[in-house]
Amino acid sequence: MVTDYKKPIVIAEIGCNHMGNMDIAHEMIKTAAIFCNVDAVKFQKRCPKELLTPEQYNAPHPHPENSYGSTYGEHREFLEFDLDQHRQLKEWCEEAGIIYSTSVWDMTSAKEIASLNPVFIKIPSACNTHYEMLEWLCDNYEGEIQISFGMTTHKEEEEIISLFEKKGRAKDLVVYNCTSGYPVPFEDVCLLEINRLRESYESRVKAIGFSGHHLGIAVDVSAYTLGASYIERHYTLDRTWKGTDHAASLEPDGVRKLKRNLEAVYKALRYKNEEILPIEQVQRNKLKYVKH
């Protein structure tokens, strides 16, 4: 049972939902900060030629209607921002009073993003067993490191946590319950995995989080009440836009309501500090039957 709830940290993952357009990315940052009032936004950084085999790079996109190039590699290149652009994104975040971060998918991207010294760097589920990259970040990046545990065995989880402990970095580590799918049906969200992660790792890491790819926002509030203090959701300005992640993303009003609801639940999750609260005493004096 959770006895000490931490204030929820809400991360709006822009990912590649900017569609390779810096103006859209800038608008998403401002909207996330001002309208949604979230704590952080997160982008993604890949080096497609390092991440993909030549066969994968030159293959057609599996869903051509969502492709921004004639091959999967060209599609990925189109969606990439270079380091200078990421530096600009970070400046825009700082101007808006919001935390900038990025998921890194390969060594080149990890080194580039680490050079910007963001508050935290995220390792996606697909790359959480890239131990060379994890070790490099432990040794060369001083900020918080977050890792999703989607499509990850319990043995792999333990190996990852142990690596961070060996490097003396486990208390800078946030691990996320996650089901890798876009979108994920509710029966596959498996929220009670948060209990397992807390029982296994909460005393060993900085915090437990929840990264959701489902529809709506009710599940996220439940994740928070189970003890996930970091809540991450994909975010878009328009769910009908071209791309594979928009359909599993929240639009601005959904993100705003999620942040609002989590803040309300955070305030409500406490015991009474006296049997009759001052707000109740007024009603008790007026309404309560007391036998004389």
N, C-alpha and C positions, 0 to 999 in steps of 0.2 A: 504494500500500500504506500502511496506517495504521501509524505507528511510535510514536505517543505517544497512548495511549488515555486519555481523560478519564473520571473517575468518572461512571457513568450517572446521569442525572436522570430520574426516573420521575414522570409526571404522570397522575393519574387524572381523566379528564374526566367530571364529573357531568353537565355540560350541562343538559338539561331532565329528566333521569331522576329528579329529585326529585318530578316530577308536580305541581308547584306547591305542595308541602307543606313548610313550614319545618322541621317535626319530622323528616321523612324526610331533608331536607338536612343537618340537624344530625347525625343518626345516620350518614349517609354520610361526613361529615367525620371523625367520631370513629373509625369503622371503618377508613377509609383511613389515618389517622394511626397508630392503635394496633395494629390487626391486620395491615394490609397494609404498613405502614412505608414508604409512598411519600414523595416529596419535596414534592409539590404536588397540590392539587385545582383543577379549573377549572370554572367555571360559564359560562353564556351570558347575554348581555344584548341585548335587542332593544326597539325602539320600533315595534310592529307598524304603526301608522298612518303612520309615516315610511318604513318599509321596504317596505310593500306598497301597490300601487295599490288604489283603491277596488274594482275588479273582483276583484282577488286577495283582498282583505280579506273581501268579502262572498260569495265562492265557497265551496262546500262543501269540506270536507277531502277530499283525493284518496283517503284510506283512512279512511272514516267509523268503522271499528271502533277506530281509534286516536285519535279526536278527543275533545277536552274541551270542545267548543262546537258550536253549530249551524252556524257558518261557520268558515273557516280563520282569519280574524282573531280571532274569539272564542276559538278553540283556542289561538292564540298568546298572547293576553292572559291566559288562565287560567294559563299556564305561567310568566308573568313575575313576578319579584320586583322591588319598587321599590328605590330607592337606599338607603333606611333598612334594608331587609331585607338588601341586599348589605353594608351596613356591619356588620350583625349577623353575617353569614356570615364576614366577614373577622375579626371578633373571636373567633368560635368557632374559626377556623383557627389564630389566634395562641395561643389557650388550649391547643389540641391540639399545638402545635409544628410546624405544617405551613404551607406557603405557600398563600395564597389568590390566585387569579387568575380572570379572566373573558375570554371571547371577546366582542368588540363588533362589532355588525352595522350600525351607522349612526352618524351624527354625534352625535345626542343621547346614545346609549348610551356612545360613546367619551368624551364630555365628563363624563358622570356617573361612570363608572368611574375615569377619570383623577383625579377629585377625591378618590378614596379612596387614591391613591398606592400601588397594589399593586406587588409586586416585578416582575411582568411583566403585559403585556396581550397577548392573542392576536388576530390577524386571521384569520378563517376563509377557506378557499379561495374561497368565494362572494363575498367582499368585498375580495379583495386588489388589485383594480383600482379601488377607491374612492379615487382619488388625493387628493381633498380631505380625506378622513378620515386618510389616511396622513400627509399634510403637517401637518395639525393636531396629530396625535400627536407627530410629530418636533419640532414647535415648542413644544409645551406639556406634554409628559409626559416625565419624565427617566428612567423605568425602562426595562427591557428590553422590546423589542417582538418578538413571534414571529409568523411568517406561514406558513401552509400553502400549498403550490403544487399542490394538486389542481386538475384541470380548467383548467390554466394553460399557455399557449403559452410556448415558449422566449423569444420576443420580449417577451412580457409579464413574464416573470421578469427579464429584463435591465432593462426599464424600471423595475421595482420596486426592484431593487438600486441602479440608478443614482440614483433619487430619494433613497434613504437616503444614498448617498455625497454627493450634492449638499448634503444637509442636515447632513452631518457626523455621521450617526447609524448608519452601516453597522456599526460595531463593537459596537453595542447590539442588533444584529439576528440572530435565529435563524430560519433557513428550513427548512421541513419537506418531505421527500418524502411525498407523500400521493396516494392514489387515492380519488376521491370516489365512494363507493358504500356501501350498507348492507344486508347485509355484502358484502365484496369477495372473490370467489374468488381462490385463491392465484395463478393465472396472471395475474391483473390487478394484483397487488400491485407487481410490477416493481421489486424491491429494487435491481437494478443501477443504477436512476436515482440512487441515493445516490452512486455513483461519479461520475456525470456532474455532480451538484450540487457534490461536493467539488472536482472538477477545475476547474469553472467559477467557483465562488464562495467556497470555503473560506478563501482568503487575504483575501477582501474583507469577510467577515461574522464575527460572533462564533462561530457554531457551526452545524452541520447537525443536523437532527432527523428523526425518523420518526413520523408519525401514522398509526396503523393502524386499519382497520375490518374486519379479517379475523377468522377464528375461531382460537382457541388462542393459544399464546404462543411457539411455536418461531420464527416469522418475526421477532419483535421482537429476539430474541437475535442472529439473523443480521444484522439491521439494525445493531445495535450493533457487531458485529465488522467491518462494512463502514465504520464511522466515524460513525454517527449517535449523538451523545452524549446527545441528548434523546429520550426514548421516551414517547409519549403514547397512551393507550388510553381508550376510553369505558368507563365503570364504572357498575354498577348493583348493587343488593342482590338483585335477582331478575329473571332474563332473561325470565320469563313475564309481567311487568307490562305494563300497557297503555301503548303508545307505540311510535314508529317506531325508536328508537335502542337499546332494550333487547336486541334479538336480536343486535346487533353489538357488544355490550358484554361485559366480563368481570365475573363476580361476585367477591366479596371474596377467595375462596381462589385464583382465577386471578390476580388482581392481586398477592396476596402471593407466589405462586410466581414470577411474572414478576420482581418486585423481587429476590427471593432468587436467582434464576438469573442475573440481570444482575450482581448483586454478585459471585457466584461466578466468572463469566466475566471480569469486570474484574480480579479477583485473579490469574486464570490466564493472562491475555494478557501474557506477558512472556518474555524470553529468560533462560536460566540466567546467573547472575552469576559462576559458576565451573563448570568442566567436571564436577566431581563435587560435588553438593550435600551438605551435612551429613547430610540425611535419607538420602541414598544411601550415604554412606560407611559407615554402620552395616551396611547390607545387603551392601555390597561386601566388607567385612571378613569377613562370615559366609558369603556365597554365591559370590562371584566367583572363577572359576577364573583363577589367575595362574600362568603358566609360570615355573618357577624354573630 
